[in-house]
């Protein structure tokens, strides 16, 4: 065999070896891609009770935050066990650090960080980021009640249909919103629901 033919044969064999490896690398990369909201359950709570003044929690709010540590480890709902893989809270402000404090005991129990990338009004940015970059099958969000309806709607839900109210009542701290998404990342409206927590005395009284 001439030198030229030998070189061509070697290049051909090399190509046969490289192509399967490249395809395998591409396949592995795809497996590691974000699931976004596909087959994801999003749990939304309002921050726990607030005091008459200050940016923290009241004593009752601290009790609710502590109760969440066991309530969500895991949440048992309709025969399912839902364990949060991500904890997200509204970004701290001078007026309130309550969403972060609400998730702190659960964060410590699960060993998960509390993510606070967005301010209260940035619900569209939050939903967009979850749709693009999320691996957790269960995400728990603590937010301020004045923007939870907008958050639900940003996910594609009907807040009024889920809560049964025109807006989230200012005196309600014991609701849990459950949003379920299909394998295309679309909200399953019939399977989304409002759950009454019944964690502290007086829950469900409203």
C-alpha positions in Angstrom: 0.0 0.0 0.0 1.3 3.4 -0.9 2.0 6.1 1.7 -0.9 8.2 0.4 -3.4 5.3 0.5 -2.1 4.3 3.9 -2.7 7.9 5.2 -6.2 8.0 3.7 -7.0 4.6 5.4 -5.8 5.9 8.7 -7.8 9.1 8.4 -10.9 7.0 7.6 -10.4 4.8 10.6 -9.8 7.8 12.9 -13.1 9.3 11.6 -15.0 6.1 12.4 -13.7 6.3 16.0 -14.3 10.0 16.5 -17.9 10.2 15.3 -19.4 7.8 17.8 -17.6 9.5 20.6 -18.8 12.9 19.5 -22.4 11.6 19.3 -22.1 10.1 22.8 -20.8 13.4 24.1 -23.7 15.2 22.6 -26.1 12.7 24.0 -24.6 13.1 27.5 -24.9 16.8 27.3 -28.5 16.6 26.4 -29.2 14.3 29.4 -27.7 17.0 31.7 -29.9 19.7 30.2 -32.4 21.6 32.3 -35.9 20.0 32.9 -37.3 23.5 33.3 -40.9 23.1 34.4 -41.5 19.7 32.8 -43.1 17.3 35.3 -42.5 19.8 38.1 -44.6 20.7 41.1 -44.3 24.3 42.3 -45.4 25.1 45.9 -46.1 28.7 46.8 -46.7 30.0 50.3 -47.0 33.5 51.7 -44.3 34.5 54.2 -45.3 33.7 57.8 -47.0 36.1 60.2 -45.6 39.6 60.6 -45.3 41.7 63.8 -46.9 45.1 64.4 -43.6 46.7 63.5 -40.2 45.6 62.1 -39.2 43.5 59.0 -39.1 40.1 60.7 -41.6 37.6 61.9 -44.0 37.7 64.8 -43.8 34.9 67.4 -46.6 33.1 65.6 -44.8 33.6 62.4 -41.7 32.0 63.9 -43.9 29.1 65.0 -45.2 28.7 61.4 -41.6 28.8 60.0 -40.6 26.0 62.4 -43.7 24.0 61.6 -42.8 24.2 57.9 -39.5 22.4 58.6 -41.5 19.2 59.2 -44.5 20.0 57.0 -42.4 20.1 53.9 -40.1 17.2 54.8 -41.8 15.8 52.9 -45.2 17.3 52.0 -47.7 14.5 51.9 -50.5 15.3 49.5 -53.0 13.1 47.6 -50.9 10.0 48.1 -47.7 11.8 47.0 -44.6 12.7 49.0 -43.3 16.0 47.7 -39.8 17.0 48.9 -38.6 20.4 47.8 -35.4 20.4 45.9 -35.1 24.2 45.7 -36.1 26.9 48.1 -36.8 30.4 46.7 -37.7 33.5 48.6 -38.3 37.2 47.7 -35.1 39.2 47.8 -34.6 40.9 51.2 -35.6 44.5 51.5 -35.5 47.2 54.2 -39.3 46.6 54.7 -39.2 42.8 54.9 -36.9 39.8 55.3 -39.9 37.6 56.1 -39.9 35.3 53.1 -36.3 34.2 53.8 -37.0 33.8 57.5 -40.1 31.7 56.7 -37.9 29.2 54.9 -34.9 29.3 57.1 -35.8 26.3 59.5 -36.6 24.1 56.5 -33.4 25.2 54.7 -31.4 24.2 57.7 -33.2 20.9 58.0 -32.9 19.9 54.3 -29.4 21.5 53.9 -30.6 23.5 51.0 -29.7 27.2 50.3 -32.4 29.8 50.1 -32.2 31.4 46.7 -33.2 35.1 46.5 -32.5 36.3 42.9 -35.5 38.4 42.4 -37.4 41.3 44.1 -41.1 41.1 44.9 -42.4 42.4 41.6 -40.1 40.4 39.4 -42.5 37.4 39.1 -42.1 37.2 35.3 -38.3 37.0 35.6 -38.6 34.2 38.2 -41.0 32.1 36.1 -38.8 32.6 33.0 -35.7 31.5 34.9 -37.3 28.4 36.2 -38.6 27.5 32.7 -35.0 27.8 31.4 -32.8 26.6 34.2 -34.3 24.1 36.8 -33.5 20.5 37.7 -35.7 20.2 40.8 -38.9 18.2 40.5 -40.4 20.1 43.5 -39.8 23.9 44.0 -41.0 25.8 47.1 -41.4 29.6 46.8 -42.1 32.0 49.7 -43.4 35.4 48.5 -45.4 38.5 49.6 -49.1 38.1 49.4 -49.6 41.3 47.3 -47.7 39.6 44.4 -48.7 35.9 44.7 -51.7 36.3 42.4 -49.4 37.8 39.8 -46.9 34.9 40.4 -49.6 32.3 39.8 -50.7 34.1 36.6 -47.0 34.3 35.4 -47.0 30.5 35.7 -50.1 30.4 33.5 -52.6 29.9 36.3 -55.9 31.6 37.2 -55.3 32.9 40.7 -59.0 33.7 41.3 -60.0 30.2 40.3 -57.4 28.6 42.5 -57.9 30.7 45.7 -61.5 31.5 45.3 -60.8 35.1 46.1 -60.3 38.3 43.9 -57.0 38.7 45.7 -55.0 37.1 48.4 -56.5 38.3 51.8 -54.2 40.4 53.9 -54.9 38.3 57.0 -54.4 34.9 55.5 -51.1 33.1 56.2 -52.1 29.5 56.1 -52.7 28.8 52.4 -50.5 26.6 50.2 -50.8 26.9 46.4 -49.9 23.8 44.5 -49.1 24.1 40.8 -48.4 21.0 38.7 -46.9 21.0 35.2 -47.0 18.4 32.5 -44.1 16.8 30.5 -44.1 19.8 28.2 -43.8 22.3 31.1 -47.5 23.5 30.7 -49.6 24.1 33.8 -52.1 21.4 34.6 -55.0 23.6 35.7 -57.3 20.8 36.9 -54.5 19.4 39.1 -53.5 22.7 40.6 -55.1 23.5 43.9 -55.2 25.5 47.1 -54.4 23.6 50.3 -55.4 24.6 53.8 -52.4 24.0 56.1 -53.9 23.5 59.5 -50.5 23.9 61.2 -51.2 26.3 64.0 -54.3 27.0 66.2 -56.7 29.2 64.3 -55.6 27.9 60.8 -58.6 27.6 58.5 -60.7 30.0 60.6 -61.0 32.4 57.8 
